[in-house]
């Protein structure tokens, strides 16, 4: 059993034998002999009232990023289990597996076109709990005391642009931090596994999958000017059928710029 202790309460999760799998190509591998990513988590059944309380409690818990200590494919640097999805962070893309109630999940791959695949990856803000995986009967295959972190940062994915993942159990956020005088137009997210990409009337990026829509909410763009947050107008812009970037209004290029699109799985 996987026991994850949070401040003030303990949640016990059972790992089921039938593992969800992603094909090796779902993380951009060119080697067909590599094993697929595997992860499966199933919660204990509980009364509706208890489920509601647990869901409310989890909504206030920071999204935890586990260092890969051998519990999944070696290409993965960090992974995170959210509400209805699992996120795998490799050096060159983010792989999202979306629960759909069937044996195989829907898979979205978000890759930064032209980004530096050798950018430095750093875990930030160690959390006060570890994760244990006891799968099968062979203790050699168990993974214990896997550290959890609040954030994961990829330095210099583009010249002068870093990427930070964080959030809570219900929402996943990733900030593009654009250094002074760097160009935000470098950023281009290529999205594979979607049936369609569109931008709705509210400025949200809508990713249509076989099971429904996933939204990247209209980006919040801002600068810190002498300790005061100054909002900047910014929007998604489609670049072909499978890629999206950002269109940013005039801003002070002598100061850093933050671009923050929130991923909403509620749809």
Secondary structure, DSSP 8 states (H G I E B T S, - for coil): -EEEEETTEEEEEE--SS-EEE-GGGGT---TTS--EEE--EE----HHHHHHHHHHHHTSB--EEE-SSSS-TTEEEEEEETTEEEEEESSEEEEEE--SSSS-EEEEEEETT--TT--EEEEEEEEEEEEE--SS-GGG-EEEEEEEEEEEEEEEETTEEEEEEEBSSEEEEEEEE-TT--GGG--EEEES-SEEEE-TTS-EEEEETTEEEEE---EEEEEETTEEEEE-EEEEE-SSSEEEEEE----TTS-EEEEEEEE---
